[in-house]
Amino acid sequence: MKKITPLLILISVSIAAISCKDNKYSELEKAKWLLGSWENRTADGVLTETWEKENDSTFSGISYFLKNNDTLSKEKIALQQRGTELSYIATVPSQNGGSPVPFVMTSISDKQFVFENSKHDFPQRIAYNLIQKDSISAEISGTQNGKEKNETFPLKKVK
C-alpha cells in the first residue's frame, strides 16, 4: 500500500496540472460562439464581422461596413486574454492615431460579454449577446457630445 500512495499522489497532481492548463483561457473560451462570419444587411449597406481563433489566448476579427461596394468603415478587433483578464481591442485606422483602444471585460457569461473603457470618447461600453447559435447582437453605448447614445447591431451567422 505504501508504494501505491506516492503513485496516486503523482497521478492526482498530473491531472490537476492538466485541468489547470485546459482552463487557462476559460474566459476567452466562453466567447467561442462568436467565431465565424456574421452579417447585417440593410437598405443602407452590409455590416460584416468575422472572427477567428488566432491562438489559445486570442480571437482576432475584422468589422467593416459596405455600401455599394464602398467601404465606409473598417476596424480590426481582438479578444485577448492575459491571466484572468479578457480585453476587447479595437483598432480603427482613421481614429486615435491608428492606435489600438482596449476595453476591459466587466462581465461575462455563456451568452453575453461586456467590455468598458470609461476614458474612450465613444463608445465607452461594448457588449455582445448570443441570441441563438446563428444570431447575435453587438451593442455600443456611452456618452457622446454630452448625450447618452446606444446602437444595436443584430447579426446573422453566414459561415
C-alpha positions in Angstrom: 0.0 0.0 0.0 2.9 2.4 0.8 4.2 2.1 -2.8 0.8 3.0 -4.3 0.2 6.2 -2.3 3.0 8.2 -3.9 1.9 7.0 -7.4 -1.7 8.1 -6.6 -0.4 11.5 -5.5 1.6 11.8 -8.6 -1.4 10.9 -10.8 -3.6 13.4 -8.9 -1.1 16.2 -9.3 -0.7 15.5 -13.0 -4.5 15.5 -13.5 -4.8 18.8 -11.6 -2.0 20.3 -13.7 -3.6 19.3 -17.0 -7.0 20.6 -15.8 -5.5 24.0 -14.9 -3.8 24.1 -18.3 -7.1 23.4 -20.0 -8.8 26.2 -18.1 -6.0 28.8 -18.6 -8.1 30.7 -21.2 -11.5 29.8 -19.7 -12.8 33.4 -20.1 -12.0 33.5 -23.8 -13.5 30.1 -24.3 -16.8 31.4 -23.1 -16.9 33.6 -26.1 -16.2 30.9 -28.7 -19.7 31.2 -30.0 -18.5 34.5 -31.6 -16.2 32.7 -34.0 -17.3 32.7 -37.7 -18.7 35.3 -40.1 -21.7 37.5 -39.3 -23.8 39.9 -41.3 -26.5 42.5 -41.1 -27.9 43.5 -44.5 -30.0 46.7 -44.5 -31.0 49.3 -47.2 -28.0 51.4 -46.0 -25.5 48.6 -46.7 -23.9 45.5 -45.3 -22.2 45.2 -41.9 -19.9 42.2 -41.8 -17.9 41.0 -38.7 -15.6 38.0 -39.0 -13.9 36.3 -36.0 -11.3 33.5 -35.9 -9.2 31.8 -33.3 -5.7 33.2 -33.7 -4.2 31.2 -30.9 -5.1 29.9 -27.4 -5.2 33.4 -25.9 -6.6 35.5 -28.8 -9.6 35.7 -31.1 -9.0 38.2 -33.9 -11.5 39.8 -36.2 -12.4 42.4 -38.7 -15.5 44.5 -38.9 -16.5 46.6 -41.9 -19.5 48.3 -43.4 -20.0 48.3 -47.2 -22.4 50.5 -49.2 -22.5 49.9 -53.0 -19.1 48.2 -52.8 -17.5 51.2 -51.0 -16.0 50.5 -47.6 -17.4 53.2 -45.3 -15.8 51.9 -42.1 -13.4 49.2 -41.1 -11.7 48.2 -37.9 -9.5 45.4 -36.6 -10.8 43.8 -33.4 -9.5 41.2 -31.0 -10.5 39.4 -27.8 -7.3 38.7 -25.8 -6.9 37.0 -22.5 -3.9 37.7 -20.3 -4.0 35.9 -17.0 -7.7 36.2 -15.9 -8.3 39.5 -17.7 -10.1 39.4 -21.0 -9.9 42.6 -23.2 -11.6 43.7 -26.4 -9.2 45.7 -28.5 -10.4 47.8 -31.4 -8.1 49.5 -34.0 -9.6 51.9 -36.4 -7.0 53.4 -38.8 -8.8 56.8 -39.0 -9.3 57.2 -35.2 -7.0 57.5 -32.2 -4.0 57.9 -34.5 -4.5 54.3 -35.6 -3.6 53.1 -32.1 -5.5 50.2 -30.5 -8.1 51.1 -27.9 -8.5 48.5 -25.2 -11.8 47.8 -23.4 -11.7 45.6 -20.2 -14.2 42.9 -19.5 -16.7 43.9 -16.8 -19.0 40.9 -17.1 -19.1 37.6 -19.0 -21.4 34.6 -19.2 -22.0 31.8 -21.7 -24.3 34.1 -23.6 -23.1 37.7 -23.1 -19.9 39.6 -22.6 -19.4 43.3 -21.8 -16.3 45.4 -22.0 -15.8 49.0 -20.9 -13.3 51.9 -21.3 -14.6 55.0 -19.5 -11.8 57.1 -21.0 -12.7 56.5 -24.6 -14.8 59.2 -26.4 -17.4 56.8 -27.8 -18.3 54.1 -27.2 -17.4 53.5 -23.6 -19.2 50.2 -23.5 -19.3 47.2 -25.9 -21.5 44.2 -25.4 -22.1 41.0 -27.4 -25.2 38.9 -26.8 -25.8 35.4 -28.1 -29.5 35.2 -29.1 -29.4 31.8 -30.9 -26.5 29.9 -32.3 -26.9 31.7 -35.6 -27.9 35.1 -34.2 -26.1 37.6 -32.1 -26.3 41.3 -31.3 -23.4 43.7 -30.9 -24.2 46.9 -28.8 -22.2 50.0 -28.4 -23.2 52.6 -25.8 -22.0 55.6 -23.8 -22.0 59.3 -23.8 -21.3 61.3 -27.0 -21.4 65.1 -27.0 -22.9 65.1 -23.6 -25.8 62.8 -24.6 -26.4 59.1 -23.9 -26.2 57.1 -27.1 -26.9 53.4 -27.7 -26.6 51.5 -31.0 -27.5 47.8 -31.5 -26.4 45.7 -34.5 -28.3 42.4 -35.0 -26.1 39.9 -36.9 -26.8 36.6 -38.5 -24.2 33.9 -39.0 -23.2 33.4 -42.6 -20.4 30.8 -42.0 
